Amino acid sequence: MTVNLLDLDLEGLAVFCERLGERRFRAVQLFRWIHQKGARQFDEMTDLAKSLREKLKTSAQIKPLDVVSQHISADGTIKWLFDVGDGNAIETVFIPEEDRGTLCLSSQAGCAVGCRFCSTGHQGFSRNLKTGEIIAQLWFAEHFLRKYLQREERVISNVVMMGMGEPLQNYAELLPALKVMLDDHGYGLSRRRVTVSTSGIVPMIDRLAQDCPVALAVSLHAPNDALRDQLVPLNLKYPLAQLVAAVHRYLPHAPRDFVTFEYCMLDGVNDTDACARQLVERVRAHPGAWCKFNLIPFNPFPASGLLRSKPDRVQAFARILNEAGIITTVRKTRGDDIDAACGQLAGDVKDRTRVMVRMERNRNLRSPSAAPLAKHATGGSA
């Protein structure tokens, strides 16, 4: 059985090379070809000995994900639907901005947490992604975008694990993926520019602090346990006091001196002045500027039974936090015209995937050197 080299971080690749009877430095060359140059075929790797390339052909592969569809928003956001087999698909979103290019990656097919305001959670949980399936999203997006945008330098400057799934429930596969992102021979991203977003799995926050501390974002969404129990069922297992304590244990290891709290604004549910004041009291219980709030406009979907907070209510809520000295921003909604905005990644995953794979799969998309993808959505180009 061949090994998918996208599953391996640099240390894992070095061990693999040693098993082939090769020196460990060959792993660095191979790693660079795969991640920095986007090579798919071993014959492309011209500085590797022919004997090694022949060994690789029989023992390894670089296995991308099949692209089912691509949608481009009027604001330049791009969403890809990837087939991960057995009728499952995942979504990946690229968000271009003037000073950065952010890629939002999925870690699971579906999600088991079941947050009330998230369409992915309403889809249900299918399975964890393998390391190679997490990295394949980045591998494809980076090398496709270089060609699509006609750029030779790196396009993706930030990665956020905020797509489908709860990353810390797939920790064993997440950790090597993070190491590939951070490795200077891979994508060379700084720890400050890789963010793991969690709904609050306390023991795994502690493990991440020890194993690979990157920027941390916590899906908070409520100022008290009673409300959070309803919105984020995981709170029943790890209530707010435990979660906030874990955040404080994480801070000495974090590449930033703060953690971001994500807060989805739900009309008449968690957007009152009283809720804002409760958040202020919870933050003030721990001195220092240790957190920031990111207020997220809710993106409605029929099964939620929820509505988006009105803009003036969001601003009033933010004002209370800012006046209390808590840095607070309101997230700009991107890609909502193609269902690529926060909380919308459910992606026609189960019912449409088999049909779309059969009808839309283009074998040329397996290579980042292929021609730019057709635009399936209304809207402008990136």
VOFI-166173 format. One record per residue (C-alpha): x negated, y negated, z negated; residue in three letters. Coordinates in pm, whole numbers, plus 50000, padded with zeros to 5 digits. Each point is the difference from the previous one (the first is absolute). Layout:
<nodes>
c1/c2/c3/res
X/Y/Z/ALA;
...
</nodes>
This chain:
<nodes>
c1/c2/c3/res
50000/50000/50000/MET;
49857/49664/50099/THR;
49953/49718/49751/VAL;
50166/49664/50063/ASN;
49715/49757/49939/LEU;
50247/49722/49916/LEU;
50071/50196/49680/ASP;
49643/49947/49873/LEU;
49835/49709/49823/ASP;
49627/49956/50059/LEU;
49897/50240/49723/GLU;
50241/50262/50128/GLY;
49865/49954/50351/LEU;
49643/50040/49872/ALA;
50091/50330/49837/VAL;
50165/50111/50324/PHE;
49688/49914/50200/CYS;
49781/50196/49759/GLU;
50223/50303/50052/ARG;
49927/49968/50371/LEU;
49627/50005/49919/GLY;
49959/49627/50068/GLU;
49827/49730/49798/ARG;
50223/49773/49792/ARG;
49903/49690/50198/PHE;
50191/50144/50293/ARG;
50317/49941/49799/ALA;
49934/49625/50002/VAL;
49962/50000/50379/GLN;
50317/50205/50042/LEU;
50192/49786/49752/PHE;
49907/49683/50189/ARG;
50104/50147/50334/TRP;
50339/50099/49865/ILE;
50094/49696/49793/HIS;
49799/49709/50135/GLN;
50009/50091/50369/LYS;
50327/50193/50011/GLY;
49853/50301/50179/ALA;
50235/50292/50055/ARG;
49780/50236/50205/GLN;
49665/50131/49877/PHE;
49840/49954/50343/ASP;
50041/49625/49947/GLU;
49753/50018/49710/MET;
49691/49964/50213/THR;
49744/49963/49719/ASP;
50094/50339/49854/LEU;
49803/50301/50117/ALA;
50179/50207/50262/LYS;
49971/50305/49775/SER;
50189/49818/49723/LEU;
50267/49882/50242/ARG;
50054/50360/50111/GLU;
50033/50112/49638/LYS;
50254/49726/49934/LEU;
50210/50102/50300/LYS;
50057/50343/49851/THR;
50032/49907/49633/SER;
50154/49651/49980/ALA;
50243/49757/50155/GLN;
50100/49636/49967/ILE;
50375/50032/49980/LYS;
50207/49685/50046/PRO;
50372/49967/49940/LEU;
50238/50001/50292/ASP;
50153/49658/50057/VAL;
50376/50025/50039/VAL;
50070/49631/50053/SER;
49866/49650/49961/GLN;
50204/49688/49927/HIS;
49870/49644/50013/ILE;
50176/49727/49806/SER;
50054/49646/50119/ALA;
49751/49894/49729/ASP;
49729/50235/50128/GLY;
50048/50273/49740/THR;
49954/50348/50150/ILE;
50164/50317/49868/LYS;
49905/50350/50106/TRP;
50196/50318/49941/LEU;
49768/50302/49974/PHE;
50108/50364/50026/ASP;
49864/50209/49709/VAL;
50174/50323/50097/GLY;
50298/50204/49887/ASP;
50243/49724/50089/GLY;
49825/49744/49779/ASN;
49857/49665/50098/ALA;
49830/49711/49824/ILE;
49978/49630/50070/GLU;
49699/49771/50002/THR;
50013/49622/50031/VAL;
49738/49748/50115/PHE;
50054/49641/49882/ILE;
49787/49739/50177/PRO;
49922/49669/49830/GLU;
49759/49719/50080/GLU;
49741/50105/49743/ASP;
50058/50375/49978/ARG;
50146/50309/50157/GLY;
50184/50221/49752/THR;
50093/50362/50059/LEU;
50273/50155/49786/CYS;
49946/50376/49972/LEU;
50231/50283/49898/SER;
49888/50267/49752/SER;
50299/50236/50012/GLN;
50273/50104/50239/ALA;
50291/49854/49808/GLY;
49983/49919/49630/CYS;
50113/50175/49683/ALA;
50018/49693/49775/VAL;
50340/49889/50129/GLY;
49993/49627/49927/CYS;
50348/49867/50061/ARG;
49894/49715/50230/PHE;
49768/50203/50226/CYS;
50124/50173/50311/SER;
49707/50242/49996/THR;
50115/50128/49662/GLY;
50352/50054/50132/HIS;
49851/50216/50275/GLN;
49869/50249/49742/GLY;
49664/50173/49973/PHE;
49855/50245/50252/SER;
49631/50043/49919/ARG;
49669/49839/49912/ASN;
49774/49891/50284/LEU;
49654/50147/50031/LYS;
49696/49773/49980/THR;
49958/50030/50376/GLY;
50359/49889/50059/GLU;
49947/49691/49783/ILE;
49674/49913/50173/ILE;
50138/50082/50346/ALA;
50236/49703/49965/GLN;
49706/49766/49939/LEU;
49781/50171/50262/TRP;
50263/49962/50270/PHE;
50107/49646/49908/ALA;
49648/49858/49977/GLU;
49878/50135/50331/HIS;
50326/49941/50184/PHE;
50011/49639/49880/LEU;
49644/49929/50109/ARG;
50095/50089/50355/LYS;
50347/49848/49986/TYR;
49870/49668/49861/LEU;
49679/50019/50206/GLN;
49775/49971/49698/ARG;
49676/50181/49928/GLU;
49980/49915/49632/GLU;
50210/50158/49727/ARG;
50368/49903/50017/VAL;
50133/50145/49675/ILE;
49860/49812/49702/SER;
50249/50113/49734/ASN;
50173/50330/49926/VAL;
50299/50030/49771/VAL;
50138/50335/49890/MET;
50353/49862/50005/MET;
50159/50205/50277/GLY;
50211/50308/49957/MET;
49943/50192/49678/GLY;
49851/49956/49653/GLU;
49621/50016/50048/PRO;
49920/50113/49647/LEU;
50225/50304/50039/GLN;
49760/50110/50276/ASN;
49682/49922/49812/TYR;
49787/50295/50116/ALA;
50039/49897/50364/GLU;
50001/49624/49933/LEU;
49661/49991/49827/LEU;
49786/50123/50293/PRO;
50196/49772/50232/ALA;
49913/49698/49785/LEU;
49634/50101/50005/LYS;
50003/50012/50381/VAL;
50155/49652/50013/MET;
49736/49858/49765/LEU;
49693/50175/50141/ASP;
49763/49770/50188/ASP;
49953/50275/50258/HIS;
50378/50023/50038/GLY;
50226/49696/49998/TYR;
49791/49796/49757/GLY;
50294/49841/49818/LEU;
49937/49837/49664/SER;
50181/50124/49690/ARG;
50172/49664/49978/ARG;
50154/50055/50343/ARG;
50139/50349/49940/VAL;
50315/50003/49789/THR;
50182/50295/49849/VAL;
50361/49927/49914/SER;
50168/50218/49739/THR;
50341/50015/49837/SER;
49823/50072/49673/GLY;
49850/50349/49955/ILE;
49806/49922/49685/VAL;
49755/50296/49983/PRO;
49899/49953/50364/MET;
49939/49628/49953/ILE;
49747/50101/49735/ASP;
49840/50253/50235/ARG;
49975/49750/50284/LEU;
49820/49759/49765/ALA;
49731/50260/49943/GLN;
49976/50158/50345/ASP;
50042/49718/50252/CYS;
50123/49667/49864/PRO;
50149/49791/50279/VAL;
50252/49716/49986/ALA;
50316/50109/49820/LEU;
50359/49896/50063/ALA;
50284/50117/49778/VAL;
50362/50016/50112/SER;
50166/49840/49699/LEU;
50339/49869/50117/HIS;
50152/49954/49654/ALA;
49908/49822/49675/PRO;
50140/50262/49760/ASN;
50034/50376/49973/ASP;
50378/50010/50023/ALA;
50002/49838/50344/LEU;
49684/50166/50126/ARG;
50141/50342/49910/ASP;
50275/49930/50254/GLN;
49778/49858/50273/LEU;
49684/50210/49962/VAL;
50089/50343/49854/PRO;
49634/50070/49921/LEU;
50038/49749/49717/ASN;
50187/50267/49803/LEU;
49671/50192/49978/LYS;
49757/49707/49980/TYR;
50181/49701/49845/PRO;
49875/49645/50028/LEU;
49793/49996/49681/ALA;
49800/50300/50119/GLN;
49967/49859/50349/LEU;
49877/49659/49887/VAL;
49750/50168/49764/ALA;
49865/50204/50293/ALA;
49964/49684/50206/VAL;
49790/49844/49725/HIS;
49780/50308/49984/ARG;
49951/49971/50375/TYR;
49898/49634/50004/LEU;
49637/50043/49877/PRO;
49938/50236/50292/HIS;
50190/49810/50268/ALA;
49822/49806/50276/PRO;
50233/49709/49926/ARG;
50066/49850/49658/ASP;
50374/50036/50045/PHE;
50265/50250/50104/VAL;
50287/49910/50230/THR;
50355/50071/49889/PHE;
50239/50049/50290/GLU;
50355/49890/49930/TYR;
50279/50059/50253/CYS;
50263/49728/49965/MET;
50351/50146/49975/LEU;
50300/49771/50000/ASP;
50165/49990/49658/GLY;
49800/50296/49874/VAL;
49647/49892/49903/ASN;
49981/49641/50125/ASP;
50154/49803/49713/THR;
49826/49735/49794/ASP;
50032/50234/49702/ALA;
49803/50268/50187/CYS;
49730/49749/50087/ALA;
49969/49893/49637/ARG;
49972/50362/49890/GLN;
49713/50047/50243/LEU;
49828/49692/49859/VAL;
50025/50142/49648/GLU;
49869/50338/50111/ARG;
49698/49842/50170/VAL;
49928/49763/49713/ARG;
49984/50293/49760/ALA;
49657/50067/50156/HIS;
49789/49680/50008/PRO;
49816/49891/50310/GLY;
50074/49968/50370/ALA;
50003/50377/50052/TRP;
50276/50035/50258/CYS;
50166/49839/50298/LYS;
50357/50041/50124/PHE;
50098/50059/50360/ASN;
50372/49942/50047/LEU;
50129/50207/50290/ILE;
50321/49916/50187/PRO;
50210/50317/50007/PHE;
50059/50153/50340/ASN;
50355/50139/49983/PRO;
50105/50342/50126/PHE;
50351/50146/49968/PRO;
49932/50278/49747/ALA;
49854/49764/49741/SER;
50314/49805/49911/GLY;
49771/49703/49932/LEU;
49963/49651/50145/LEU;
49706/49767/50050/ARG;
49964/49714/49754/SER;
50075/49661/50150/LYS;
49696/49786/50082/PRO;
50080/49732/49742/ASP;
50035/50269/49732/ARG;
49661/50146/50093/VAL;
49842/49654/49980/GLN;
50161/49930/49662/ALA;
49873/50334/49869/PHE;
49649/49928/50129/ALA;
50009/49654/49845/ARG;
50060/50142/49651/ILE;
49701/50232/50034/LEU;
49772/49736/50151/ASN;
50090/49744/49736/GLU;
49904/50255/49737/ALA;
49653/50020/50157/GLY;
50056/50331/50181/ILE;
49877/49992/50357/ILE;
50300/50094/50213/THR;
50045/50022/50374/THR;
50296/50086/50220/VAL;
49912/50257/50264/ARG;
50069/49895/50353/LYS;
50215/50262/50168/THR;
49819/50146/50300/ARG;
50126/50245/50258/GLY;
50357/50025/49873/ASP;
50130/49991/50358/ASP;
49834/50339/50056/ILE;
50072/50138/49651/ASP;
49634/49964/49904/ALA;
50047/49777/49697/ALA;
49961/50100/49638/CYS;
50239/50277/49896/GLY;
50113/50075/50355/GLN;
49763/50283/50088/LEU;
50225/50299/50041/ALA;
49945/50013/50367/GLY;
50266/50210/50170/ASP;
49792/50277/49854/VAL;
50202/50319/49992/LYS;
50280/49991/50251/ASP;
49825/49812/50279/ARG;
49644/50126/49970/THR;
50038/50325/50192/ARG;
50182/49824/50282/VAL;
49760/49706/50011/MET;
49693/50222/49994/VAL;
50136/50194/50295/ARG;
50108/49696/50201/MET;
49746/49731/49911/GLU;
49674/50175/49920/ARG;
49728/49883/50233/ASN;
49695/50221/49991/ARG;
49779/49707/50095/ASN;
50079/49843/49662/LEU;
49783/50260/49833/ARG;
49697/49791/50094/SER;
49944/49642/49877/PRO;
49835/49932/50337/SER;
50333/50050/50176/ALA;
50184/49711/50160/ALA;
50208/49781/49766/PRO;
50324/50157/49888/LEU;
50331/49904/50153/ALA;
50211/49766/49791/LYS;
50320/50167/49892/HIS;
50141/49718/49791/ALA;
50125/49660/50090/THR;
49768/49717/49909/GLY;
49669/49852/50106/GLY;
49652/50140/50003/SER;
49751/49991/49717/ALA;
</nodes>
